Amino acid sequence: MRFHVSGRLEYNVRFPSTMIFNVHAQRSPGQTILHERFTVEPDLHFEEFVIDSGGSRFVRLETGKKKMLQLSYEATVETSCEVVPANKLDYTPVADMDRRAIPYLFPSRYCQSDRLGRLAWDLFGKVANPYEKVIAVVDWIHENVEYLRGSTNSETSAYDTVTQRTGVCRDFAHLGIALCRALNIPARYFSGYAFQLEPPDFHACFECYLGGRWLVFDATRLVPLNGLIRIGTGRDAADAAVSSIFGRVQSTLMQVDCQLAPGQKFTPLERKQLGRKGISLDAKHATSTH
């Protein structure tokens, strides 16, 4: 499936600052970039880099004496995913787990799994199948946390969300991650572009390591899971922020769009269509969903 994604960010710069952006689509086995363009106005030197095997692509730049900054990114991305039956998603003991998944078992800044252990085991400890356990987590969040724009801020954590019972997509993702980690299931943060998200914006959800692969889950139920284009992956939003500012800069505009490329026909895969199946976005032998 081919998507055309774009993002435009504008800032007022109060004094010389350094900024790090994470808006580029990732390159992965299930995601191929056919075309992309990144521009900065006024013209400034920038560097692109990847920190680790997570694949997130960052851009670092210094504003210098410029008072305004405009960034734009656009890309045509081909994605594919694998639909996996729940009976193939056995629990992986920590002793046998891929070492790269182990860091996603630990508490992190926004996902205090160590503080939510009793709640997680009281609510979901009796669910035997690991995939059904994560689905129970997702359903509980969807039914017990109200999606409310403007109800949280950049400091809101999973513990805050389970207490306040309101949040936006990043809060839903953080709570899902924290509860799954408390149940000894590795979970990581996912940020990306999302097809059919209204209003258009960057979107956050989470992935769990089940049966030796990462599967994507979204407690907001705002978008079909096969309409996601990955930007960032990390322990939580701190690892995948759209922009990180070291200085004094004020955001004045953020525009995001995700559309089907010409000639594509999209069949959404949502909870009702999937039944007892999960979706992996970076399986090595993924099959296209068009």
C-alpha distance (Angstrom), angle and dihedral (degrees) to the residues before:
residue distance angle dihedral
M1 . . .
R2 3.80 . .
F3 3.78 124.0 .
H4 3.78 133.3 -178.3
V5 3.81 111.2 -142.6
S6 3.78 131.0 -176.8
G7 3.76 140.9 174.1
R8 3.78 133.7 -172.2
L9 3.81 124.0 -167.1
E10 3.80 128.1 -177.0
Y11 3.79 129.5 -172.4
N12 3.78 142.3 -179.0
V13 3.80 110.8 -135.5
R14 3.81 116.2 -145.6
F15 3.81 96.2 -174.5
P16 3.83 136.5 -14.4
S17 3.80 108.4 -53.6
T18 3.78 142.2 168.6
M19 3.82 118.4 -126.3
I20 3.79 132.7 -169.7
F21 3.80 119.0 -160.3
N22 3.79 132.2 -165.4
V23 3.82 107.3 -169.3
H24 3.83 102.4 115.7
A25 3.80 118.4 108.9
Q26 3.78 111.4 -114.3
R27 3.77 125.6 -113.5
S28 3.81 110.1 -128.0
P29 3.82 141.7 141.8
G30 3.80 89.9 -89.2
Q31 3.80 97.3 39.5
T32 3.80 127.6 55.7
I33 3.80 124.6 -176.5
L34 3.80 109.5 -139.6
H35 3.79 96.0 178.0
E36 3.79 135.9 -4.6
R37 3.79 140.5 170.9
F38 3.80 129.5 -168.2
T39 3.80 122.2 -174.1
V40 3.78 136.0 178.6
E41 3.81 124.4 -159.8
P42 2.95 125.7 -128.9
D43 3.78 92.9 33.9
L44 3.82 109.1 -95.4
H45 3.78 132.8 164.8
F46 3.80 113.1 -107.3
E47 3.79 136.7 172.6
E48 3.79 129.0 -143.8
F49 3.80 119.5 -148.4
V50 3.80 143.4 163.9
I51 3.79 115.6 -138.4
D52 3.80 101.5 -159.0
S53 3.79 144.9 -23.6
G54 3.81 89.7 -61.3
G55 3.79 87.7 89.7
S56 3.80 99.5 -136.4
R57 3.81 110.6 150.1
F58 3.79 115.0 -142.2
V59 3.80 131.9 -169.0
R60 3.81 120.8 -153.9
L61 3.79 124.2 -166.2
E62 3.78 141.0 160.9
T63 3.79 118.2 -132.4
G64 3.79 94.9 -151.0
K65 3.80 110.4 -174.8
K66 3.80 94.8 -27.1
K67 3.80 113.4 127.7
M68 3.80 98.1 -160.1
L69 3.79 132.2 36.8
Q70 3.80 130.9 -165.4
L71 3.79 125.0 -174.9
S72 3.76 128.4 -177.0
Y73 3.78 131.6 -177.0
E74 3.78 128.9 -176.9
A75 3.77 131.2 171.1
T76 3.77 144.1 165.5
V77 3.78 107.7 -134.8
E78 3.79 130.4 -173.2
T79 3.78 113.8 -150.3
S80 3.78 135.2 -175.1
C81 3.77 133.9 179.6
E82 3.78 141.0 -167.7
V83 3.79 123.1 -127.3
V84 3.81 109.0 -144.8
P85 3.83 125.6 -166.6
A86 3.80 113.6 -124.2
N87 3.82 92.0 -124.4
K88 3.82 88.5 66.7
L89 3.79 92.8 55.2
D90 3.78 104.7 84.1
Y91 3.78 122.4 172.2
T92 3.79 112.9 -92.5
P93 3.84 112.8 -140.7
V94 3.79 113.9 -129.5
A95 3.83 88.4 -119.3
D96 3.83 90.0 61.3
M97 3.78 98.5 35.5
D98 3.79 123.4 122.9
R99 3.80 104.7 -99.3
R100 3.80 90.4 -129.2
A101 3.82 89.5 63.7
I102 3.81 96.2 52.0
P103 3.85 97.3 82.2
Y104 3.80 87.6 60.7
L105 3.81 90.5 64.2
F106 3.80 93.1 66.4
P107 3.82 129.6 85.8
S108 3.80 115.2 -100.0
R109 3.80 137.7 -170.2
Y110 3.81 96.9 -78.5
C111 3.81 99.1 21.3
Q112 3.81 108.5 62.6
S113 3.78 97.0 -178.8
D114 3.80 89.8 163.7
R115 3.83 89.2 64.9
L116 3.80 94.9 47.0
G117 3.80 100.2 47.9
R118 3.81 97.6 106.2
L119 3.81 92.6 47.6
A120 3.81 92.1 47.5
W121 3.81 94.7 50.3
D122 3.81 93.6 42.3
L123 3.80 91.4 52.8
F124 3.80 103.2 34.3
G125 3.81 109.0 11.6
K126 3.81 93.9 101.5
V127 3.83 94.4 55.8
A128 3.80 104.2 101.2
N129 3.82 105.4 -168.5
P130 3.83 109.4 74.1
Y131 3.79 94.0 -142.1
E132 3.81 91.6 49.7
K133 3.80 87.9 47.8
V134 3.82 91.5 57.4
I135 3.81 90.8 44.6
A136 3.82 88.3 53.3
V137 3.82 88.8 52.7
V138 3.80 91.6 49.4
D139 3.81 93.0 47.7
W140 3.80 92.3 47.8
I141 3.81 92.4 52.0
H142 3.80 91.9 47.1
E143 3.79 91.8 50.3
N144 3.81 98.5 41.1
V145 3.81 105.5 35.7
E146 3.79 120.2 65.1
Y147 3.80 116.8 -137.6
L148 3.80 102.0 -130.6
R149 3.79 123.7 164.0
G150 3.79 114.8 -132.6
S151 3.80 93.4 16.0
T152 3.82 95.0 113.2
N153 3.79 139.8 30.9
S154 3.80 140.7 -149.7
E155 3.81 91.0 -75.8
T156 3.81 96.7 54.9
S157 3.81 112.7 117.4
A158 3.80 134.4 -167.2
Y159 3.81 89.5 -98.6
D160 3.81 89.8 54.3
T161 3.80 91.3 48.9
V162 3.80 95.1 51.7
T163 3.81 87.6 50.3
Q164 3.81 99.2 43.6
R165 3.84 95.3 35.9
T166 3.83 92.8 -147.0
G167 3.79 132.5 94.2
V168 3.79 150.6 120.9
C169 3.80 130.5 -101.3
R170 3.81 96.1 -71.4
D171 3.82 90.1 51.4
F172 3.82 91.8 49.8
A173 3.82 88.2 49.8
H174 3.81 94.3 47.9
L175 3.80 92.2 50.2
G176 3.81 91.9 48.3
I177 3.80 90.6 49.9
A178 3.81 93.8 48.0
L179 3.81 94.5 48.8
C180 3.81 93.1 47.1
R181 3.80 93.0 48.5
A182 3.81 88.7 49.9
L183 3.83 85.9 56.9
N184 3.83 90.8 52.5
I185 3.81 93.1 -105.1
P186 3.83 114.3 130.3
A187 3.80 110.2 -122.5
R188 3.80 132.2 -179.9
Y189 3.79 138.3 -171.2
F190 3.81 121.0 -103.7
S191 3.80 124.9 -162.5
G192 3.76 124.2 -179.6
Y193 3.76 153.2 119.6
A194 3.80 114.5 -63.4
F195 3.79 129.5 -154.1
Q196 3.83 115.9 -134.6
L197 3.82 93.6 13.7
E198 3.81 110.3 147.4
P199 2.93 119.5 -125.9
P200 3.83 94.1 21.3
D201 3.79 113.5 -112.6
F202 3.78 142.3 133.2
H203 3.80 107.7 -70.0
A204 3.80 134.0 -146.9
C205 3.80 131.0 -158.0
F206 3.81 134.2 139.9
E207 3.80 144.5 -109.7
C208 3.80 130.9 -142.7
Y209 3.78 128.8 -154.5
L210 3.81 106.2 -123.4
G211 3.78 129.4 159.2
G212 3.79 92.1 -4.3
R213 3.83 95.8 -53.5
W214 3.80 140.6 80.8
L215 3.81 117.1 -107.2
V216 3.79 124.6 -168.8
F217 3.83 124.8 -127.5
D218 3.80 132.3 -179.7
A219 3.79 120.9 -167.0
T220 3.82 92.3 -172.2
R221 3.84 91.8 64.8
L222 3.80 87.7 -154.0
V223 3.81 97.4 129.9
P224 3.82 138.9 26.5
L225 3.80 110.9 -98.3
N226 3.82 92.8 -127.6
G227 3.80 90.0 57.3
L228 3.82 94.9 69.3
I229 3.82 125.0 112.1
R230 3.79 112.5 -165.4
I231 3.80 121.7 -125.8
G232 3.78 106.5 155.9
T233 3.80 138.6 18.4
G234 3.78 125.5 -173.7
R235 3.78 150.2 120.4
D236 3.81 89.9 -74.6
A237 3.81 140.8 -33.8
A238 3.80 91.3 -59.3
D239 3.82 88.1 71.0
A240 3.81 95.5 45.4
A241 3.80 107.8 35.9
V242 3.80 115.3 152.3
S243 3.81 88.6 -132.7
S244 3.79 134.1 9.1
I245 3.79 115.4 -164.6
F246 3.79 125.3 -154.6
G247 3.77 102.0 -175.6
R248 3.77 132.9 15.7
V249 3.79 115.5 -45.2
Q250 3.81 130.9 146.0
S251 3.80 123.2 -149.8
T252 3.81 112.8 -130.7
L253 3.82 102.9 169.2
M254 3.78 139.7 19.6
Q255 3.80 120.1 177.0
V256 3.80 123.1 174.5
D257 3.78 131.1 179.1
C258 3.80 137.3 177.9
Q259 3.80 121.8 -177.1
L260 3.77 137.3 164.7
A261 3.79 113.4 -97.9
P262 3.82 114.3 -115.5
G263 3.80 115.0 -76.3
Q264 3.81 95.8 22.3
K265 3.80 125.1 128.5
F266 3.78 115.2 -158.2
T267 3.81 126.0 -152.5
P268 3.82 109.0 -171.5
L269 3.79 119.0 -133.1
E270 3.78 107.7 -153.0
R271 3.80 133.5 157.5
K272 3.82 94.1 -81.3
Q273 3.81 93.4 49.7
L274 3.80 94.4 45.1
G275 3.79 99.4 50.4
R276 3.82 107.0 171.4
K277 3.78 94.2 -4.4
G278 3.79 132.2 99.0
I279 3.79 134.0 -151.3
S280 3.80 127.1 -125.3
L281 3.80 114.8 -164.7
D282 3.81 98.0 -169.0
A283 3.76 105.7 37.9
K284 3.81 110.2 146.3
H285 3.78 92.0 -129.9
A286 3.79 97.8 37.2
T287 3.75 119.0 162.1
S288 3.77 122.8 -136.6
T289 3.79 116.6 -107.6
H290 3.82 98.3 -147.3
